[in-house]
């Protein structure tokens, strides 16, 4: 039996015939395309309101880390003030990077792809198709000149934007050749090109972790190295079998390769019978610092861990059994970080942030706390929400921005600069909960669940707090 979904508008849809329903869907699609085209116009207009001159008029001399002009479209498109993209992104509910792409695509279409721009606003080409072309012409290598981009524009507009990725790539390649933009590639020489190519590499595909806890490695090495590695892996696999391993040959070869990375621990054990990595005085073959978080409960005097946890790297799930296996190998040095109570305030006397406080902020915030930003906190700066005043002690005043948990937050470098050198302001209203105010008065709350837009900005005429 098929269940029919209910909700707002379900009653109206039930009264439509099949033909009427299709017509309504097409009408909704047209409205969506029109709104997307209008958004491109407004994004370009937003860039017009923030030219490089808006930065230069606000500062008489450059300050390290302050706002600068930035090219976000191709050659011939106007530059924009760097920080303007953040406010547009928060209002639209997208990241700063996504907002930068939106503005860049709008400027690329308006200034370098005018035929396609006109077709978008005439309803002949959906905005998403035009943005795909703009993304390509912005990021070609070598860079397309304005004249070359005009050639691409003419060809794409002639087919009303109906061009696939492969066709677009071929068109760009033809344009690069036509306008003589390519730099001579020595590897393309049919006779001696191989002399300029070094194919050696070792690639660990850490972005593709199998559910079984394995990872793929790809390598191209010298012939002699490859033969030596094959012999060493085969010998290691045979040694593991001799020591009692009943795993398959492929599994033993894989473990033997890991043993090579750990200075052949299986061979060391076979030769000397050492079971304690510290007894022979050799350095550990594997040093593990694992940032994994598991729920734990007390059962009498025993701590019971949950079966799964979260690894900070990529926010992946990890099994407790995997952690135990990684740490249980011979010659492994395990670094156990002490448990940090996120609810206990920590304070330092000076400006510098001690490691324990830094770790507490990283664990509490998890990511950059700017609205819509998802950069991991471990790679972020730790910011004093209320700035540290280096003159307070000398002048006998209390420190307005102390180095304490309640005055620190994780901010990625871009949003740290934005907070420091622009009218953006924020405050911590509860541990790990931040309220932000944009230059035009829009307000947002950021906590561990994400970003929430608060009430609309103040009406015109109501003074805002003066920037300090």
Steps between C-alpha positions, in 0.01 A plus 500: 500500500633843406478763771410852387696776669301770675602851586459863396354522151414129482129572470544733203721248318245223552246697298719526189492276199823342378534764226432784746755358742768488231416857397530612863838330537625673184368834627681449833818419306468821300453701818809334648708580189380860503590535869848355435553747215389784725742381768787532252402860428486582871832326567666708229340813645634406844849487347440845345432637848835367625771604253868521602454873556275422797805351674745772402272777619462333840873460573782744446773239547505120472475286812618137497202269458258774401256482209636507147362504147452159345444368146216246517429484127712493185716760327299817433244451779508754785674433829301500823564574866594168656277505808171579323439137407455388863187704572334396175570136584352515848183674377456238226568212740813383318870494584740783423662284232164436332417873512835580340418260217157657451643852469784378280260324262280809481794726412642248253167477317431872500845614389656211306204291383242770414307293242444222750412759765233643271359154427472424871291809559290435191409161643673308219777349717462388865731677742660173610614424144649844458677471836658172389651676198613793715670267749694345213610826336611646834726208590656398168872439484646695325276796581257608228535859386187709468506449123534123538214491752291693245561224246379237749199720574407523131524124449300411810235765438450366146364176644307673783733363765424136415854373536628216714820489706696306237393735221587800716846360572561448128380853425736648760790292362423627149483857630840468670647377171322760287623791711848352552469501878669169572850490645732255330485168685830311474322175587293528180801447274425174312864392504663631817197591713547197723829648618311785669254275682580346838221248566615405848255558781348341809138599561303407811129545426400617846173646369371154410486285814330162459234402755729214606762751613736470202649764271635482145865576416625564147868530404734530203862433601834411341525148359766394750299644790187319380677164479660546843163599650333196344764267646474664843120477503508136384757416770292679763184315395679166521641591843150583628380162374788326676414682823149355482293749299210327321398806297496503121813576299368844399420588861844384614669701224305808611603448863861442392499837326381657824776318686754655262362843589544412867862379450399136451356428844405143407862424405624660822267280703598191305872567551509599865169409658464853637146581605555836665591779259703674771726204586738526205542878516385555142269793425132421448412404144157656518403812691125544528321820592135425437238767547201273559201564722303217665211508742590339831292391797591364844389151597615456856876555490521429125489753219291372210561659159247512220569279195533793258653844519583801285839580351570870458677437168214512249242454780499126425353231721753259644458168682647457845639164383697680226658738752591204721659317205700805390632554852567132562770451236857454618731799521209742508525814710151617592434855614193517722360848539349569843123537511410869504182612671345745254289656776793599722622859440874522439699822528853614417669811629649634177399539138645168378262204504632187676458164330237377745276802443554478124399134504190579704388766250566264206292223659221738598463686170597219257499744205550870432213676680426753225149452353489226234873419528599134539880511513627263773597679820833318525624703202353830623634794697382543860357850522441724799130590454557823691846611384794483740618845605878500528499838677246414773747379762742789451216750532355331809177391328338156520562285193188528275591194290645234731636168376223285641264239362204738500691751282655267242367352176628310196510711183657404168761746378267680254219552752752593769625779272140593420413538867817700570494738202131549419178605683399136558454442876413201714451398861485173689155481664553150646788250489548419131206719392579816304289785369636689198402841360582586138601851383140563387340374821407142410533270799585129520540242772768234462521191721586130463178441301586759234391853412163658575390838366363722775251786477530746207747790519415818684287748304685797342568781745581282802868552583722195514776445756810689400790287381783478752 
